[in-house]
């Protein structure tokens, strides 16, 4: 491995962390503190919950939507070939205006969403996962950015609600420190890698103009985000709109989720690799970052294999890790850990305006490298391989469910950032 490759392996995580911190601060100061809130702006919204065997969580999702402060919501539940009580639970809310679509055959999430889209006449189309609980003011805040006619989609602030174990706490840190901060940084360029599939709102006309939910892929949210941006639409992030989600509570379910995310990422790069002529130029730096992360994983693997081989043969010492001295590697490692700690602190500071107890994730940055190499890395590799060889699929692939028990408190609207 050349010296340039080794330096890339050493410096890429630090460069990404530093860029997210700087660009995240820029978004907060220039945009987040000034996000619009006009009570007179009330576009019509259809909220769609696609559901396949979601009896354990569906009721809580519907009740959270019924408690929204945005008037005139149309709430649709699509039971896609469910074999449990999903459809029966949804029908129980029909007297409160919930529209139930019962599909006898399982057609997949994208087709279930398209089934509702074909019959809508609302201004906006909001997708909410069955395990997602919307804060009462979330939708009213989420729709505000559609006052800008260039905005084609807005995603909310997804946070883990069931922080009840070390595994779910680590995922809560990820959503705050990596997902949330990355979205803030990407907004500096005027786009997003992806809307959050748990809570994403689309301009109905824009969604129809790019073909709707018709593309076969493991992650329909990533694909439609790129399709909209390639058509020139801007995608926005609204951290004020908080949605609590249910994170996987067991390692096998977490592996499956992250493997699907990686597969969807590779599929999208295959479909939309040519972003050089895209009207929304934000996809260019976003694509560069995604490709850089994939390259870093490949080279980091080669570096680790080399280091392990050196340990096995006893050839470990100054210069054994390449042309960079061992002492320099220690310095780079400390700088990377320090920057990640700073990134965690900054993200906790930003999220503290919306979710109580955000500082509890701070100590977890010390153990995140173990979580990354044991969970994120292997699932990414397997998912990437699937994405290379897979023709694409929109079949249901969701995490395991358990009865809803949120342990995270969302701050009252009066105390949250405006």
Long-range contacts (C-beta under 8 A, 24 or more apart in sequence): 1-299, 1-302, 1-303, 1-306, 1-322, 3-322, 3-323, 3-324, 5-299, 5-302, 6-303, 6-321, 6-322, 6-323, 6-324, 7-324, 8-295, 8-296, 8-299, 9-296, 9-299, 9-300, 9-303, 10-324, 10-329, 10-332, 10-336, 11-332, 12-292, 12-293, 12-296, 13-296, 13-336, 13-339, 13-340, 14-332, 14-335, 14-336, 14-339, 16-289, 16-292, 16-293, 17-336, 17-339, 17-340, 17-342, 17-343, 18-339, 19-185, 20-181, 20-182, 20-184, 20-185, 20-343, 21-181, 21-339, 21-342, 21-343, 21-346, 23-184, 23-185, 23-186, 23-188, 24-181, 24-184, 24-185, 24-346, 24-347, 24-350, 25-346, 26-188, 27-184, 27-185, 27-187, 27-188, 28-184, 28-350, 31-187, 32-184, 32-239, 32-350, 32-417, 33-417, 35-141, 35-144, 35-145, 35-238, 35-240, 35-418, 36-144, 36-145, 36-147, 37-141, 37-144, 37-418, 38-144, 38-147, 41-143, 41-144, 41-147, 42-70, 42-71, 42-72, 42-143, 43-122, 43-123, 43-124, 43-143, 43-146, 44-72, 44-74, 44-122, 44-123, 44-124, 45-70, 45-72, 45-73, 45-74, 45-122, 45-123, 45-124, 45-125, 45-126, 45-139, 45-143, 45-201, 46-73, 46-74, 46-75, 46-76, 46-116, 46-120, 46-122, 46-124, 46-125, 46-126, 46-204, 47-73, 47-74, 47-75, 47-76, 47-126, 47-128, 47-139, 48-76, 48-77, 48-78, 48-113, 48-116, 48-125, 48-126, 48-127, 48-128, 49-75, 49-76, 49-77, 49-78, 49-128, 49-129, 49-130, 50-78, 50-80, 50-109, 50-112, 50-113, 50-127, 50-129, 50-130, 51-77, 51-78, 51-79, 51-80, 51-82, 51-86, 51-90, 51-130, 52-79, 52-80, 52-81, 52-82, 52-86, 52-106, 52-109, 52-112, 52-396, 52-398, 53-82, 53-83, 53-84, 53-86, 54-82, 54-84, 54-86, 54-130, 54-131, 54-401, 55-82, 55-84, 55-85, 55-86, 55-89, 56-401, 56-402, 56-403, 56-404, 57-130, 57-131, 57-246, 57-401, 57-403, 57-404, 58-86, 58-89, 58-90, 58-130, 59-89, 60-133, 60-404, 61-128, 61-129, 61-130, 61-131, 61-132, 61-133, 61-134, 62-89, 62-90, 62-93, 62-98, 64-132, 64-133, 64-134, 64-135, 64-136, 65-128, 65-134, 65-139, 66-93, 66-96, 66-98, 67-136, 68-134, 68-136, 68-137, 68-138, 68-139, 68-140, 69-136, 69-137, 69-139, 69-140, 70-139, 70-140, 70-143, 73-139, 74-99, 74-120, 74-122, 75-99, 76-100, 76-101, 76-116, 77-101, 78-103, 78-112, 78-113, 78-115, 78-116, 79-103, 80-106, 80-107, 80-108, 80-109, 80-111, 80-112, 80-396, 81-105, 81-106, 81-107, 86-130, 106-395, 106-396, 108-393, 108-394, 108-395, 108-396, 109-220, 109-394, 109-396, 110-213, 110-214, 110-215, 110-216, 110-217, 110-220, 110-394, 111-213, 111-394, 113-212, 113-213, 113-220, 114-212, 114-213, 114-214, 117-204, 117-207, 117-208, 117-212, 117-213, 118-212, 120-204, 122-204, 123-203, 123-204, 124-201, 124-202, 124-203, 124-204, 125-201, 125-202, 125-203, 125-204, 125-207, 126-199, 126-200, 126-201, 126-202, 127-197, 127-199, 127-200, 127-201, 127-202, 127-221, 128-198, 128-199, 128-243, 129-197, 129-198, 129-199, 129-245, 129-398, 131-198, 131-245, 131-246, 131-398, 131-399, 131-401, 131-404, 132-158, 132-198, 132-199, 132-243, 132-244, 132-245, 132-246, 133-161, 133-243, 133-244, 133-404, 133-406, 134-199, 134-243, 135-241, 135-242, 135-243, 135-244, 135-410, 136-413, 137-241, 137-413, 138-199, 138-241, 138-242, 138-243, 139-201, 139-241, 141-238, 141-240, 141-241, 142-199, 142-201, 142-238, 142-241, 143-201, 144-238, 145-236, 145-238, 146-201, 146-203, 148-234, 148-236, 150-233, 150-234, 151-203, 151-233, 151-234, 151-235, 151-236, 152-202, 152-203, 152-206, 152-207, 152-228, 152-231, 152-233, 152-234, 152-235, 153-195, 153-200, 153-201, 153-202, 153-203, 153-206, 153-207, 153-224, 153-225, 153-228, 153-233, 153-235, 153-236, 154-195, 154-200, 154-201, 154-235, 154-236, 154-237, 154-238, 154-241, 155-183, 155-192, 155-194, 155-195, 155-196, 155-199, 155-200, 155-201, 155-235, 155-236, 155-237, 155-238, 156-196, 156-198, 156-199, 156-200, 156-201, 156-238, 156-241, 156-242, 156-243, 157-237, 157-238, 157-239, 157-240, 157-241, 157-242, 157-243, 157-351, 157-354, 158-196, 158-198, 158-199, 158-243, 158-245, 159-242, 159-243, 159-244, 159-245, 159-351, 159-354, 159-355, 159-408, 160-244, 160-245, 160-246, 160-247, 160-408, 161-244, 161-245, 161-246, 161-404, 161-406, 161-407, 161-408, 162-246, 162-247, 162-249, 162-402, 162-404, 162-405, 162-406, 162-407, 163-247, 163-407, 163-408, 164-249, 164-405, 164-407, 165-249, 167-247, 167-248, 167-249, 167-250, 167-251, 167-254, 168-247, 168-248, 168-249, 169-360, 169-361, 169-364, 170-364, 170-367, 170-368, 170-371, 171-247, 171-248, 171-254, 172-247, 172-361, 172-408, 173-344, 173-361, 173-364, 173-365, 173-368, 176-347, 176-348, 176-351, 176-358, 176-361, 177-343, 177-344, 177-347, 177-348, 177-361, 177-365, 180-239, 180-347, 180-350, 180-351, 181-343, 181-346, 181-347, 181-350, 183-237, 183-239, 184-237, 184-239, 184-350, 186-237, 186-282, 186-286, 187-236, 187-237, 189-281, 189-282, 189-285, 189-286, 190-234, 190-280, 190-281, 190-282, 191-229, 191-234, 191-235, 191-280, 191-282, 191-283, 191-286, 192-225, 192-229, 192-235, 192-236, 192-237, 192-282, 192-286, 193-222, 193-225, 193-286, 193-289, 193-290, 194-219, 194-221, 194-222, 194-225, 194-226, 195-221, 195-224, 195-225, 195-235, 196-221, 196-243, 197-221, 198-243, 198-245, 199-241, 199-243, 202-228, 203-233, 206-231, 206-233, 215-271, 215-392, 215-394, 216-391, 216-392, 216-393, 216-394, 217-264, 217-267, 217-268, 217-271, 217-392, 217-393, 217-394, 218-260, 218-263, 218-264, 218-267, 218-386, 218-387, 218-390, 218-392, 218-393, 218-394, 218-397, 219-260, 219-261, 219-263, 219-264, 219-265, 219-267, 219-268, 220-394, 222-264, 222-265, 222-268, 223-264, 223-267, 223-268, 223-271, 223-272, 226-268, 226-271, 226-272, 226-283, 227-272, 229-278, 229-280, 229-282, 229-283, 230-272, 230-275, 230-278, 230-279, 230-280, 230-283, 231-279, 232-278, 232-279, 232-280, 233-280, 234-280, 234-282, 239-350, 239-351, 239-354, 239-417, 240-354, 240-416, 240-417, 240-418, 242-354, 242-355, 242-410, 244-406, 244-408, 244-410, 246-399, 246-401, 246-402, 246-404, 247-399, 248-399, 248-400, 249-400, 249-402, 250-400, 251-375, 253-399, 253-400, 254-375, 254-379, 254-399, 255-375, 255-378, 255-379, 256-379, 256-397, 256-399, 257-379, 257-399, 258-375, 258-376, 258-379, 258-380, 258-383, 259-379, 259-380, 259-382, 259-383, 259-386, 260-383, 260-397, 261-383, 262-379, 262-380, 262-381, 262-382, 262-383, 262-384, 262-386, 262-387, 263-383, 263-384, 263-386, 263-387, 263-390, 264-383, 264-387, 265-290, 265-383, 265-384, 265-387, 266-383, 266-384, 266-386, 266-387, 266-388, 267-387, 267-390, 267-392, 269-387, 270-387, 270-388, 294-384, 297-377, 297-380, 297-381, 337-365, 337-366, 337-369, 340-365, 340-368, 341-365, 341-366, 353-411, 353-416, 353-417, 354-410, 354-411, 354-416, 354-417, 355-408, 355-409, 355-410, 355-411, 356-408, 356-409, 356-410, 356-411, 357-408, 357-409
